[in-house]
Structure formats: C-alpha cells, structure tokens
Amino acid sequence: MKKLSIILLVLIVNLSFSQKKQEFTLKSPNGKIEVRILVNDKITWTILHEKDIILSPSAMSMTLGENQVLGKEAVVLNSKTATVNTSFESQFYKKKSVKNNYNQLILNFKNDFSIEYRAFDDGVAYRFNTKKKKDITVKSEEVVLNFDQDYNTLMPYVRDLRNPKDPYISSFEAHYENKKISGFAKDTLAFLPFLVDYKNHKKAVFLEANLEDYPGLFVTNNPSKSGFESRFSNYPLQEKNGGFNNINRLITERADYLVQTKGTRNFPWRIVVISENDSALANNDMVQKLSEPTQIKDLSWIKPGKVAWDWWNDWNIYNIDFKAGINTETYKYYIDFASKNKVEYVVLDEGWSLEENIMQHNPNVDLEALIAYGKERNVGIILWSSWMALTKNTDGILKNYADLGIKGFKVDFLDRDDAKMVHSVYDIAQKAADHQLLLDFHGMYKPTGIQRTFPNILNFEGVKGLENNKWTPNDDVPTYDCTIPFIRMMAGPMDYTPGAMRNATKSEFKSSHSNPMSQGTRCHQLALYTIFEAPLQMMADSPTAYMKEQESTNFIAKTPTTFDETAALDGEVGKFVAITRRKNTTWYLGAITNWDSRDITIDFSFLEKGKKFEAEIFSDGLNADKAATDYKREIITVDADTKLKFHLANGGGLAAVIQLKN
C-alpha cells in the first residue's frame, strides 16, 4: 500500500509539472521569424530566422519589492493574439509615413502582470506590463541574451574617466570594438545599441524603446553561457557637482532599487532587429514603431533646419574689423552668414552666460539685440545650457527665454540614464513643448523613442561625433562613420555635427583646437548631410571657412533635414554605405567609405520611371588621395534606368542633389 502511494505521488507531481510547462509560438507576418516562448519555472524566449538561431533560450523576469519575481513559476491565465497592419504619419523623420505590420501575443499571468510580444518582418520585441493598484518598487530586471555560437559583435563600451567608481556615469560616446562574444571585456559595461554578426550575412541589432520613468539598459558578459546579461543603474539618492567644469551631477549614493513607479504601466521594449543584408539596417523604423505617439496637438511651430554653430570652430572668424569671440559682433556675423545662406538657426554655445546660472548673461553678449537682429533676418537663436543649470528652475528659465523670442535649447552634460534622469528628460520635453521651444539633447544617452512622443526634441548626441576630432587624433573616424548608420542611427537622430571644410588624409590629419579638421575627403563631409539623421543639423565649421568654400556651402544649405522617403541603396557595416532620401520631388544622395578606396555603382531606379532628372554631383577629385579637399562638381541628366560607377577615395564620399527636370 505504501509503495502504491509513493507511485501515485510521483505521478501527481509529474502531472503538475507537465501542466505547468506551457509553450507558445509567434511568427512574423512573412513567416521568416519565429519566436518560441516557454513558461516553466522561468519564462524564456528563443528567436529563429528561418533555420538560424538568432537567440538561444533566454530568460526574462522583473523583481519587485518584497522579492516578488514576475517570471518565476509564473501561471498563465490566458493568451491573446492579434495581427496589426497599419501605418502612421511622422512629420520630423526620414520618411513621411511608417508602415507598422506585426503579429502580437499577450500572455496574461497570475499576479497582475503580462508580457507583450510582437513579431515584425524585421525583428521582434517584448515588454512587461503591470496592473497593480498601488505603486510598486522595481528592484531589478533580468534581460538575458544567449547565443548558440561565439559570434562576432560590434560593442560600444562605457568609457568615461570622470567617475571611474560609477560605470553608469557616461557620455555614451564610444567606437565599436569588434570582438567575439567570449571576448567581451570583463568587469565592464556596454550600452545599447550593439550588433551581433551571424553566419549567412545575417545580423541583429539589440535596442530598447519607450524608455520612460525607468533606467536604460546596459549589458555585461554572462560568464556561465555564451551571451550577455542586463545591468541597470540604481536610483540616485545623493548627488554632488563634479565632472567637466564642475557642471555634472555625480552620484554619491544610490538606492537598492531601480525605480519607484506606478503599479499600472507599460515597461520599456526589449528589441532584436534582424537583417539579411546590411543596408536594411540603415533604413529601419523599429524604435519609431514601438514608441508612444505624440500628445502635442499643434506641431506647426516645430521647425527643423540647419544651425550655424560656434563652438567647434572656436569662434574662429577673420578678415573682419572686430575681435572675434563670444561677443555681440561675432554672433551678428554668424547671423548674417546664416541669413545669406538660408540657414534657419544660430546656436550660442557655452560662454554666452554663466555656466552655473544661465539667467546671468555674459556682459559682452547683448542677447535681446541678437534675437531682434536674427528675427529681422529670419534666423532663430538657440541657447546652450548644461542640464544642471536648466533644472535649477526649468519652468522659470524656459518661460523667460521663450518670452524673449528664443527658439530652443541645446541641453548638455546629462551623462546618465538612470530613472531620475530619464524622468527629467521627459519633464524638460513637456515644459519646453508648453513654451513652444525646440530641444537638442547633447551629452545624452541614445534616443529610445521619445522623439516621436515629443517631436520638439529634434536631436540627441549619444554618438562619438565630429567634436572628438579636436582631441582624439588616433580615432578611425571614417570606419566609425560607416558603422553608426547601421547601429546607433537605428535608435534615432544623432547630433554628430558634420560640415568640416578643412579635410585631411589619414597621414595628414592632426588634432587642432582653433583650426579643427576632419578625417577623409570633402565629399565625405557633404554626404553626411544626407546619410546622418538630424532634424536639427549643425554646420560645424566657421562662417569664414564656409564663405571661402561657397560651392560646398550652397550644397549643404539646400539639403533638408527631414524627408518624405528613404532608401538604403547599398552598404556593409564598417566599410561603406549609400543612402538616398526624397523631399517632395527632389532626391538627395550620399555615399561614404572607410579608409579603403572603392568603386561603387549607384542604381538610380529609385527615381520615378518615365521622368528625367538633373543631378548635381559632388565626387572625390582625382587627387583626393593626397589633397582631401579635392572634389569634382558636375551636372548630368539621369533617369530610373541610369547606373553610374563612382570611385570613392580613401575616406571618401559622394553627394548629389537630383531634381526633376521641367
């Protein structure tokens, strides 16, 4: 009898486990991507693209206060599926309309939470949702990324020396290190987005979206498996001034939790974008599709455009009858240049005010006179501020300068993405929108979709931009330029600040503070105005330099910063990229290469069939390998059947404006 009881007990236990284990499958609309979700003692997902394993079984969970783990021994109450095939308009983007087609699976669990999965033709995503009546404390989140092989990665590591004891203080600027998964630098963190290179030319980029009231995701190596696991910055409790010019806020004490937040809410999306060819990564809308639509009803005051910028060129104008510098006369010169070339804005970077108190002006800068001078010439003024100075009295500062006629703020030195900072970014965005002010977040973590929610935010840095040429002579900039369109730019626009008129070959390049130069050719710089997404695009060089190079300046000035259509023509991560974009009936084309010269063929089949177009083309000159400023400008007729071969010099480029012929 006792033996029979033991057998029955074993059968009951086995039956209970078999009932507990549940499997779900979700496929992309085209059927190529398959997501397998297993709910057992843990919740894991596996991602396949056709027969290739993109992600091996990888766990997901969220730990709340009182050690309540959402995802441990979870009980599925029900599941719901849906298919969505729609589109939405996007006014300040690389295309006017975004297609949004996916299959969805929502698993509702006991304990008032759910996990929402979406499968698109170009990737997959999931997020946690909670429906708890009271506020909750999120102690940690488990995001695991396991792989079946030791693939190559392109990974941006945290590199910031201001506070080595706190790896979560970061400017989010780093070149990509090409290493195997197993070669991930130990005891370090990497930030998103990053890329994994599979066999069969397939690649995946890992991102996040809809980051609101929550810290950003970092990854570190998973020592027990071939893969990565999540790390997040805990909530700041105590801060002090520090860092560059003492205008950063450094964390001296953190809580033992990530955030205290609403009990009913959606959490950030965890995203895997999958591509069968590199060029598709350079024209991806996943973050845009997974972001919250804007609640700003009137968008008519938001005006993208180009900006004459002072800081990179060190206010270095000459052949004038006044002393150049941070003063009214210099800024009037910048405004005159902008007006003459139909450049929409001038930014007053650091120095126009006290850095710690932007309500106190530099006595050499008559701000009200400059605002009036710019208004007469149809040029708006944008002001620089550190995040710390702006947040001392955000409402009062924004109202004061909006009333004066300022068009927006360039906010710098945020350098964190903990939940407190993320909340502050949303707060600044809302208050700026209330006062109809544009925002350019410099010194900022990567964009995660807030640019759709608050389209008055036009730019984000989170990229190792042209400014680094002033102090990092050993960086391989052309390779980086040919990498970020496939990785960082997938997250959103970049405040890279192109436009150097002093261009140098690899052997001739050197860093300079007052006469900075770029690595690569003039055409490489011109092409960046089409390739790099930035609705508020800087012109980094000085007005004097641009006026000496009026032909190049004319080209830059007429290139728009938002577009109606985008097509990635060709490219290979880290080697070259070619992109074309349309505004109304005019197409703009840019192509760049790394330090390897190469021949590329441009297929003009993106043009409307049966129509003739006039192409103004800037290509590398015959001697651009020695004189990087050498270029050739020509005007030719092209149509949809045209295919043309171009030679890109070392660090070279190609730029074109293609207009419909009358």
Buried (B, 14 or more C-beta within 10 A) or exposed (E): EEEEEEEEEEEEEEEEEEEBEBEBEBBBBEEBBBBBBBBEEBBBBBBBBEEBBBBBBBBBBBBBEEEBBBBBEBEBEEBEEEEEEEEEEBBBBBBBEBEBBBBBBBBBBEBBBBBBBBBBBBBBBBBBBBEBEEEBBBBBBBBBBBBBEEBBBBBBBBBBEBBEEBBBBBBBBBBBBBBEBEBBBEEBBBBBBBBBBBEEEBBBBBBBBBBBBBBBBBBBBBEEBBBBBBBBBBBBEEBEEBBBEEBBBBBEEBBEBBBBBEBBBBBBBBBBBBBBEBBBBBBBBBBBBBBBEBEBEEEEEBBBBBBBBBBBBBBBBEEEEEEBBBBBBBBBBBBBBBBBBEBBBBBBBBBBBEBBEBEEBBEBBBBEEBBBBBEEBEBBBBBBBBBBBBBBBBEEBBBBBBEEBBBBBBBBBBBBBBBBBBBBBBEBBBBBBBBBBBBBBBBBBBBBBBBBBBBBBBBBBBBBBBBBBBEEEEBBBBBBBBBBBBBBBBBBBBBBBBBBBBBBBBEEBEBBEEBBBBBBBBBBBBBBBBBBBBBBBBBBBBBBBBBEBEEBBBBBBBBBBBBBBBBBBBBBBBBBBBBBBBBEEBBBBBBBBBBBBBEBEBBBEBBEEEEBBBBBBBBBBEEBBEBBBBBEBEEEEBBBEBEBEBBBBBBBBBBBBBBBEE
